[in-house]
Amino acid sequence: MKLDGLKFCVVGCGIGGLAAALALQQRGARVTVFERAAALAEVGAGLQISPNGMCVLRALDVVSDTPALGQRSYGTVLRDYRNGRVISRLPGPKAGPTYYYHRADLLDLLHKAAQTAGVDIRLGACVAELRKHPTEVELVFESGEPLRADCVIAADGGRSTLRSSLNGSETPVFTHQIAWRATIPWQEAEAEPRAALTMGPCRHVVTYPLRDQSLMNIVAIEERSDWQEEGWRKQGDPDDLRARFADFGGEVRDILADVEEAHLWALFLRPVARTWQDGRMALLGDAAHPTLPFMAQGACLALEDAWVLARCFDDHSEMSSALAAYEAARLPRAERIVAAAAANARNFHLQGPKRIAAQLALSVIGPHLSRRYEWIYGHDVTA
Ligand SMILES: Cc1cc2nc3c(=O)[nH]c(=O)nc-3n(C[C@H](O)[C@H](O)[C@H](O)COP(=O)(O)OP(=O)(O)OC[C@H]3O[C@@H](n4cnc5c(N)ncnc54)[C@H](O)[C@@H]3O)c2cc1C
């Protein structure tokens, strides 16, 4: 179906919303993105974009074959928490390299590409409600102003407001996982930059370099029961972080010693949405499938969603059948990846004899482990 002149509204100016806006605009739609935040500010944090996400960024012309600003990964080192002993070295996916991005850099690349393509981006515009009409959808903003569109894409994140218009009200569940995030200056550049995953009982720490290895990104996850509210982020106390990971030795201890500012995320989840679309509006990214970050796939899935959504309009003559095809194509894959991430939450935090047995197994199968996930990394939605 031709999108020329059709009016699309995308709610949410995150990675998913911007990628979808760009993909739709490139097909001739008139796209406006509404973002409730007054500015596109990002706290220091990294993102791993594996080959399945990179191919979308390339197809959208956001990055080239040798992406600027991204730091190419040469695999992951698995370490034991006590002294940092190397358990195994995992090569990168066979499908191609993963890149480490500063989240602000990736958002900036997408933002510039979308603006250059003609997407209208409006900040400080919070959508409060969605009303359905026979041939249009109406967005109602917090300011009270209404606006009509031919199609609405709800990319409003894991705490999506618009998701309830398709799935009813759902209470998010605290996963008992807390993510600490920080960046520190980093000079000890390795020739071949790698991520390190250091696993201990009920906790793990992931580190990887950003921006030409001048920064080290840190994600420290701990299991905790004492969190009540679903907040996106909170300022954390670096001394508290160090105390909670005090029994982690080796490299992690040195890295945490340098943390001067940290933020905490309580990881709340809703299930993968049962209904993603109704013929005039569709969910995309975390709004459709919030996931634990333990496969590093949330942003990659949002990029895949964006490409598949736009491509479905090429293949179908009606909006309703295009959106139905999008839902059918994406829901099973999102469910499978969300389940794989949840399984890693258990695998990374093993204790006692189970941890020792898992480490022994990893020392043997580690170098071949990425094959097990080729269905994730080798999936090229742009092919
Ligand atoms: C600790 C951690 C580490 C992670 N690491 C990785 C990784 O390495 N690789 C990876 O692929 N993924 C990773 N993720 C997941 C990734 O960050 C998310 O999946 C991704 O950002 C989701 O993008 P999105 O566009 O769907 O939503 P978001 O990025 O949440 O964007 C939603 C946007 O919508 C706006 N919004 C919300 N409500 C409204 C409204 N009513 N009106 C207007 N605007 C609204 C919000 O302000 C926001 O800007 C990680 C997540 C965490 C927590």
PDBQT file of the ligand as one rigid body, heavy atoms in Angstrom, charges set to zero:
ROOT
HETATM    1  C1  LIG A 401      19.924  -1.757  32.357  1.00  0.00    +0.000 C 
HETATM    2  C2  LIG A 401      19.460  -1.874  30.931  1.00  0.00    +0.000 A 
HETATM    3  C3  LIG A 401      20.373  -2.215  29.951  1.00  0.00    +0.000 A 
HETATM    4  C4  LIG A 401      19.947  -2.383  28.617  1.00  0.00    +0.000 A 
HETATM    5  N1  LIG A 401      20.854  -2.759  27.678  1.00  0.00    +0.000 NA
HETATM    6  C5  LIG A 401      20.440  -2.993  26.408  1.00  0.00    +0.000 A 
HETATM    7  C6  LIG A 401      21.370  -3.399  25.402  1.00  0.00    +0.000 A 
HETATM    8  O1  LIG A 401      22.566  -3.536  25.653  1.00  0.00    +0.000 OA
HETATM    9  N2  LIG A 401      20.889  -3.650  24.138  1.00  0.00    +0.000 N 
HETATM   10  C7  LIG A 401      19.564  -3.508  23.823  1.00  0.00    +0.000 A 
HETATM   11  O2  LIG A 401      19.186  -3.772  22.660  1.00  0.00    +0.000 OA
HETATM   12  N3  LIG A 401      18.669  -3.100  24.758  1.00  0.00    +0.000 NA
HETATM   13  C8  LIG A 401      19.064  -2.848  26.022  1.00  0.00    +0.000 A 
HETATM   14  N4  LIG A 401      18.169  -2.411  26.967  1.00  0.00    +0.000 N 
HETATM   15  C9  LIG A 401      16.750  -2.246  26.587  1.00  0.00    +0.000 C 
HETATM   16  C10 LIG A 401      16.503  -0.934  25.858  1.00  0.00    +0.000 C 
HETATM   17  O3  LIG A 401      16.997   0.152  26.592  1.00  0.00    +0.000 OA
HETATM   18  C11 LIG A 401      15.015  -0.738  25.626  1.00  0.00    +0.000 C 
HETATM   19  O4  LIG A 401      14.436  -1.946  25.204  1.00  0.00    +0.000 OA
HETATM   20  C12 LIG A 401      14.770   0.309  24.543  1.00  0.00    +0.000 C 
HETATM   21  O5  LIG A 401      15.299   1.536  24.949  1.00  0.00    +0.000 OA
HETATM   22  C13 LIG A 401      13.275   0.435  24.264  1.00  0.00    +0.000 C 
HETATM   23  O6  LIG A 401      13.082   1.458  23.339  1.00  0.00    +0.000 OA
HETATM   24  P1  LIG A 401      11.627   2.049  23.101  1.00  0.00    +0.000 P 
HETATM   25  O7  LIG A 401      11.804   3.075  22.033  1.00  0.00    +0.000 OA
HETATM   26  O8  LIG A 401      10.662   0.962  22.899  1.00  0.00    +0.000 OA
HETATM   27  O9  LIG A 401      11.220   2.732  24.476  1.00  0.00    +0.000 OA
HETATM   28  P2  LIG A 401      11.913   3.930  25.290  1.00  0.00    +0.000 P 
HETATM   29  O10 LIG A 401      13.361   4.031  24.993  1.00  0.00    +0.000 OA
HETATM   30  O11 LIG A 401      11.499   3.731  26.715  1.00  0.00    +0.000 OA
HETATM   31  O12 LIG A 401      11.207   5.249  24.712  1.00  0.00    +0.000 OA
HETATM   32  C14 LIG A 401       9.880   5.557  25.020  1.00  0.00    +0.000 C 
HETATM   33  C15 LIG A 401       9.737   7.057  24.884  1.00  0.00    +0.000 C 
HETATM   34  O13 LIG A 401       8.343   7.391  24.977  1.00  0.00    +0.000 OA
HETATM   35  C16 LIG A 401       8.205   8.573  25.752  1.00  0.00    +0.000 C 
HETATM   36  N5  LIG A 401       6.832   8.572  26.292  1.00  0.00    +0.000 N 
HETATM   37  C17 LIG A 401       6.323   7.731  27.221  1.00  0.00    +0.000 A 
HETATM   38  N6  LIG A 401       5.031   8.011  27.432  1.00  0.00    +0.000 NA
HETATM   39  C18 LIG A 401       4.704   9.047  26.608  1.00  0.00    +0.000 A 
HETATM   40  C19 LIG A 401       3.503   9.779  26.381  1.00  0.00    +0.000 A 
HETATM   41  N7  LIG A 401       2.372   9.472  27.031  1.00  0.00    +0.000 N 
HETATM   42  N8  LIG A 401       3.516  10.785  25.468  1.00  0.00    +0.000 NA
HETATM   43  C20 LIG A 401       4.667  11.095  24.789  1.00  0.00    +0.000 A 
HETATM   44  N9  LIG A 401       5.843  10.428  24.987  1.00  0.00    +0.000 NA
HETATM   45  C21 LIG A 401       5.850   9.415  25.883  1.00  0.00    +0.000 A 
HETATM   46  C22 LIG A 401       9.282   8.419  26.827  1.00  0.00    +0.000 C 
HETATM   47  O14 LIG A 401       9.599   9.661  27.416  1.00  0.00    +0.000 OA
HETATM   48  C23 LIG A 401      10.418   7.832  26.003  1.00  0.00    +0.000 C 
HETATM   49  O15 LIG A 401      11.241   8.826  25.436  1.00  0.00    +0.000 OA
HETATM   50  C24 LIG A 401      18.579  -2.196  28.292  1.00  0.00    +0.000 A 
HETATM   51  C25 LIG A 401      17.666  -1.801  29.288  1.00  0.00    +0.000 A 
HETATM   52  C26 LIG A 401      18.101  -1.635  30.596  1.00  0.00    +0.000 A 
HETATM   53  C27 LIG A 401      17.109  -1.230  31.647  1.00  0.00    +0.000 C 
ENDROOT
TORSDOF 0
